[in-house]
């Protein structure tokens, strides 16, 4: 069983910063990509930032230059440093992992429970 646990969400004023963390634990053979998605009420979940095991990153246009994703492969942890936060960044952020649970299984998609980020104007 694979588990992703996020931390670091909260309330911040516009222009401020937050750092999200996500640790993957459980039965893990290998991790391919890890990343962050967000979903506002009534909207589809959207990709915020993703990082591969080799360090290649991809960002949503709306966060480029403000957010930075990083990863500690040894600790199965992914981070999202969010700077210059805007009220429109307010929503629930979900950690994502593309993970192989055993040598004999294929890759699966796993999600954290979500962490709320609220940016006040």
C-alpha positions, 0 to 999 in steps of 0.5 A: 500500500502506497501513501502520500501525505502532504503538509505545509498548507495554510493561510497567507497574505497576497505576495507571501510564500508557502512551502508544501511537502509530500512524503511517499511511504509504504510499499515502494519499489520505484518512483517515476514522477511526483508533483502537485495538482490543484482543484477549485470547487466545481473545476477540474483538477489541474497540474501545477508542477511535476518533476521526474526522477531525473529532475525534469520539471514542468509547470503550469503557465500560471505559476511559472516564475513564482513556484518551484518544485524540487524532490529528494529521491532518497526521502521519497519527498517532493516540495513545492515552494510557492512565492508571490502568492495570489488570491487566485492560487487559493484552493486545495493542493494535491500531491501526486506520485507515479509509483511502482509498488513492487518489482512485478507490478506496473506503475500506478497513480497515487494521490494525497488527501489534499492540503488547503492553501488560502491567499488573502487579498 
